Amino acid sequence: MTDAGTNFEQQQSLLSALGQQECSISSRWYQHIYSILQTRNLWIILLLVITITGIGMAFIPRYNQNREVERIDQDQRGSSKWNSNGNYAPKIYSSQKQSNSNYYNKQDRRHSPMSSFMRQKQKSNRPESVGHMNIYIKKFIEDDDDDGASLERLRFPVARYDRRQFHFKGPFTTFMPSIPIVADPFTRQTLIYASVGVYILPPLVNSYGKLYSVAELIAFGYASLVSTGVPPNSFIDMRSYYRPIPIIGKNIPTINTSTNRFTGSFHTNFGYFQTPDEIEDSNDRDYSDNYQNDRTDYRPSSYFYNRNHHRRRPSNRKGPSQTKTSSTQRSTTTSTSTIATTRAYNDGEVHLTLIIDTFRPYSTSDKPIVSANYSYPGPLIEAYENDTLIIRVINRLNVPSTMHWHGIRQINTPDMDGAVGVTQCAIPPNHELIYKFKANPVGTFWYHGHLLEQYTDGLYGPLIIRQRDQPNTLSYDSEHILMIADWYNNRAHTELLPWYINSNNPDGVEPVPDAIVVNGKFTQSLFISLSGSTKILFRIINSASFSMYTVSVDGLPLHIVEVDSTTTSPYTVSTFNINVAQRVSFYIDTNELHPMYTLSNASLTNSLFMRIQAMLSMYPVDILNYIPPYERQRYPYPTFFNPLYLLILSLDSNNSTPTYSASDATPTVTNNTTTLDTNLLDARPLHRNQNGIPVATHYLNLVIVFDLGTDGVNHPYLNNVTYTSDANYMHMRPNPKKGITSDLYQPLLHQMAEKPNELLIPLPRIEDNNQLPTIQSDKNGHYLVPYKAVVDIFLNNTDGGEHPFHLHGHNFWIIATSDYPDAGNLYLNDYLQRDTVSIPASGWAKIRFVADNPGAWFFHCHIEWHMSAGLALVFLVSPEQLLTNGYTITPEQKQLCQALKQFNTNNKMN
């Protein structure tokens, strides 16, 4: 409080000096009054008046102030109380759409009865203006080094008041001597006392609900008023920072003119900051703080989509638990979490929150999108290799949900894979789960829903893991992520799936898409500026539910540098295919633009087309002239699928369409290779295996068949088994009484841990004249694999369509396919590694993987309709080694299953 007291004394001294000056000017008036009183003997009357006035002045203001203090305390507390964790939970008003963050530390509790923020001038104080200012928050990108940090800009709402309305009277917290920035210790709001006025900023809330004042973040180097990160000096010219333009949005806190406080907090996805009170409380911090989960807190706003994650500096204490479940009813705040023993990590942490809910982004469609954070696609998640991702997933749907991290191997975290019924129970409505896992390996990944076809309806987003020390040869001028997806006018689970799995569809015709979307935009509506960039990297993610695509750029060769998460030496092609769930990264160099588009180094066109062509051969119908029977009539009608998506690359940033027609013939690009297959087996890994590819020790033959069942439905089969599970709301018939059971509330991973010797799956054995032991199953789609077995899988596809198969928890080498059988000998001991293989129509593929990751891992076709129909199996890798590695079922996972059971019981969904 030294600074506040000093400022106050300076103000008093200034007022005293002014008072002396006024006395000297008007001394003759005092002499005149004195002579009148002396001559007329009015001293007694004057003394009585002064006494009565003094009593009134001493009593009435204190009475009014006490009433005002009582009113403020009631307003702040309402009917609330301190919760069981010692945190204060204010009353939530129905009109208060922005939820205050309700978690104050010990210092808050000590000073909360004395809180007097703007207490002196409560009557009709209105701000002169409401606007915003930029606050730059530090985001660490290297280890403990401050030099390795970048500043991320956040636009904070600010209320400006007349300076004369404020007095520096406690209890404000001063963090920086001689700097006129203070914080209210109870509300965590910040006051900037500048020469031109007083500015009030709301508190900042991190991803765990922890409240911070901007003042303390500035004081301890986590925030700055300028982009350079330079701390403020004693003089702050707010005219350089404040803009009288308010921020408008459902998620932005507003100023309450009756209390002169912001009605809410500024929510971010940053993690903990190591402020002194944070360090003081680090040994007893409760990570199960109650969260205020009002629905409107997470509506779209800028900080959800600007890569907002904060890398926490490593500390000596353990991080939060791997998982957490809590009831998140919209009108209450109740927690049921318990803290489990945590795993130790040495690298940084990335904290994020994903809210699963529906919204309608298109005014022309009444279809609700299932989304993460009300964005389609969901927000970008980024991390460095070996960082720890801590992602809080909250389910706001009215049905269960989950999140799968596609391509992440989940080494030592088998319960974080997100596969319902396999590694976890589903997250019931109004509950949550915290996923915690290592960001490994480097590459392009994505996350998506893994239940009830929710990713078909929009629940997906990109996940990028970057290399810390990237070689200069891998540097690019700019980078763009493109998520290509099918668009359906109808909802997947309630409308399309019942039509697909139906005896009235005996041919098993899959629902065909109505359009192609890229990053949530339809054809010729997505512009990408290339101005100032010569070498541009594109990360292509096929997040469709059904379609394969061919990708090309007019007049430019494509240099492929990554397939799935395998970095490759630049592999130059004119076009490539990409199947569902696969990822391909390539760069273009505008210096290689074909002369047809240039003349004397001057551009003939300001933009180019990137073409994304759906492969017509994979659709079971003439999609150009096909109207699905489930389609509702629209005007104009009929509407047909357009298989060509045109993305516009703007060379000059004017976002103009190309001067040439999309139907014009494109020139042949030289110095490139024609790809022989969808899996791009000619692409060479940048990092070769020093010891070569391990020799196979086990074998498994899988036959893919689609055929009519006794129920008249066209079912898929893997080795004569259609995979079903109660956990996926597809009841297993018959339900085994022993061994692996179809238990809605006991995922396969839990069964491996609880009864490792009672799974009743035979060990591998020699059969069918094969020299290698064959992996065995329980005839229900569960295959037992020994620890570190090197398994060759031969996938025989008898179906007339191409199938992309994805393996959870592992990568595999693609040895050869029927499209490229010579690859097996051509690239012996140097095969390409991926996590999704495209099996040619009426063909085959041979892959090899090392079972070095104990757990329960899905292996399934990633065409969503086939996955939902049962074209899948599960590898149970070494239950014994799983326990040896120390795996136990966490209390959070058990609570999640109990919560799901309660939800299903209440809603009669068993």
KACORPE-V350312 format. One record per backbone hydrogen bond with DSSP energy under -1.0 kcal/mol. CO is the residue of the C=O (numbers start at 1). NH is the residue of the N-H. Records with the same first field share a line. If there is no record, write none. Layout:
CO = NH + NH
This chain:
1 = 5
2 = 6
3 = 7
4 = 8
5 = 9
6 = 10
7 = 11
8 = 12
9 = 13
10 = 14
11 = 15
12 = 16
13 = 17
14 = 18
15 = 19
16 = 20
17 = 21
18 = 22
19 = 23
20 = 24
21 = 25
22 = 26
26 = 30
27 = 31
28 = 32
29 = 33
30 = 34
31 = 35
32 = 36
33 = 37
34 = 38
35 = 39
36 = 40
37 = 42
42 = 46
43 = 47
44 = 48
45 = 49
46 = 50
47 = 51
48 = 52
49 = 53
50 = 54
51 = 55
52 = 56
53 = 57
54 = 58
55 = 59
56 = 60
59 = 63
60 = 64
61 = 65
62 = 66
63 = 67
64 = 68
65 = 69
66 = 70
67 = 71
68 = 72
69 = 73
70 = 74
71 = 75
72 = 76
73 = 77
74 = 78
77 = 80
81 = 89
83 = 86
87 = 83
93 = 96
95 = 97
105 = 109
106 = 110
107 = 111
108 = 112
111 = 114
112 = 115
116 = 119
129 = 160
131 = 158
132 = 243
133 = 156
135 = 154
136 = 224
137 = 152
139 = 150
146 = 149
148 = 141
150 = 139
152 = 137
154 = 135
156 = 133
158 = 131
159 = 200
160 = 128 + 129
161 = 198
162 = 165
163 = 166
167 = 169
173 = 183
176 = 179
179 = 181
180 = 193
182 = 191
183 = 173
184 = 188
189 = 184
190 = 201
191 = 182
192 = 194 + 199
197 = 194
198 = 161
199 = 192
200 = 159
201 = 190
203 = 266
204 = 212
205 = 268
206 = 209
210 = 206
212 = 204
213 = 217
214 = 218
215 = 219
216 = 220
217 = 222 + 223
218 = 221
222 = 138
224 = 136
226 = 229
236 = 238
237 = 240
238 = 241 + 242
243 = 132 + 245
249 = 252
254 = 263
256 = 260
261 = 256
262 = 264
266 = 205
270 = 207
273 = 275
275 = 279
276 = 280
277 = 281
281 = 284
291 = 293
294 = 297
295 = 298
296 = 299
301 = 304
302 = 305
307 = 309
348 = 388
349 = 312
350 = 390
352 = 392
354 = 394
355 = 373
356 = 396
357 = 371
359 = 369
362 = 365
369 = 359
371 = 357
381 = 464
383 = 466
384 = 387
387 = 439
388 = 350
389 = 437
390 = 352
391 = 435
392 = 354
393 = 433
394 = 356
395 = 430
401 = 427
404 = 448
405 = 408
406 = 446
410 = 413
413 = 416
419 = 422 + 423 + 424
421 = 748
422 = 749
424 = 421
427 = 401
428 = 431
430 = 328
431 = 395
433 = 393
435 = 391
437 = 389
438 = 440
439 = 386
443 = 465
445 = 463
446 = 406
447 = 461
448 = 404
451 = 454
454 = 459
455 = 458
457 = 370
458 = 460
459 = 449
460 = 378
461 = 447
462 = 381
463 = 445
464 = 383
465 = 443
466 = 385
471 = 474
472 = 475
478 = 537
480 = 539
482 = 541
483 = 519
484 = 543
485 = 517
487 = 514 + 515
491 = 496
492 = 497
496 = 500
497 = 501
500 = 502
502 = 505
505 = 508
515 = 487
517 = 485
518 = 521
521 = 518
522 = 525
526 = 648
528 = 650
530 = 533
534 = 590
535 = 477 + 478
536 = 588
537 = 480
538 = 586
539 = 482
540 = 584
541 = 484 + 543
542 = 581
545 = 864
548 = 615
549 = 578
550 = 613
551 = 576
552 = 611
553 = 556
555 = 594
558 = 573
559 = 587
560 = 571
561 = 568
562 = 585
563 = 566
566 = 563
567 = 686
571 = 560
572 = 673
573 = 558
576 = 551
578 = 549
579 = 582
582 = 542
583 = 564
584 = 540
585 = 561 + 562
586 = 538
587 = 559
588 = 536
589 = 592
590 = 593
594 = 597
595 = 598
597 = 604
599 = 602
602 = 599
606 = 651
608 = 649
609 = 554
610 = 647
611 = 552
612 = 645
613 = 550
615 = 618
616 = 619
621 = 623
622 = 625
628 = 631
643 = 614
645 = 612
646 = 524
647 = 610
648 = 528
649 = 608
650 = 530
661 = 664
677 = 680
680 = 683
684 = 569
689 = 692
698 = 792
699 = 775
700 = 794
702 = 796
703 = 719
704 = 798
705 = 717
707 = 715
709 = 712
713 = 709
715 = 707
717 = 705
721 = 718
725 = 728 + 730
726 = 729
741 = 743
743 = 746
747 = 751
748 = 752
749 = 753
750 = 754
751 = 755
755 = 758
759 = 740
765 = 774
767 = 770
773 = 699
774 = 765
776 = 784
781 = 874
782 = 778
783 = 876
785 = 878
786 = 789
789 = 851
790 = 697 + 698
791 = 849
792 = 700
793 = 847
794 = 702
795 = 845
796 = 704
799 = 842
803 = 839
804 = 862
805 = 837
806 = 860
812 = 834
813 = 848
816 = 846
820 = 823
822 = 826
823 = 827
825 = 828
827 = 830
832 = 814
834 = 812
835 = 807
837 = 805
839 = 803
840 = 843
843 = 797
844 = 818
845 = 795
846 = 815 + 816
847 = 793
848 = 813
849 = 791
850 = 852
851 = 788
855 = 877
857 = 875
858 = 808
859 = 873
860 = 806
863 = 867
864 = 868
865 = 869
866 = 871
870 = 723 + 872
871 = 861
873 = 859
874 = 783
875 = 857
876 = 785
877 = 855
878 = 882
879 = 883
880 = 884
881 = 885
882 = 887
883 = 886
890 = 894
891 = 895
892 = 896
893 = 897
894 = 898
895 = 899
896 = 900
897 = 901
898 = 902
899 = 903
900 = 904
901 = 905
902 = 906
903 = 907
904 = 909
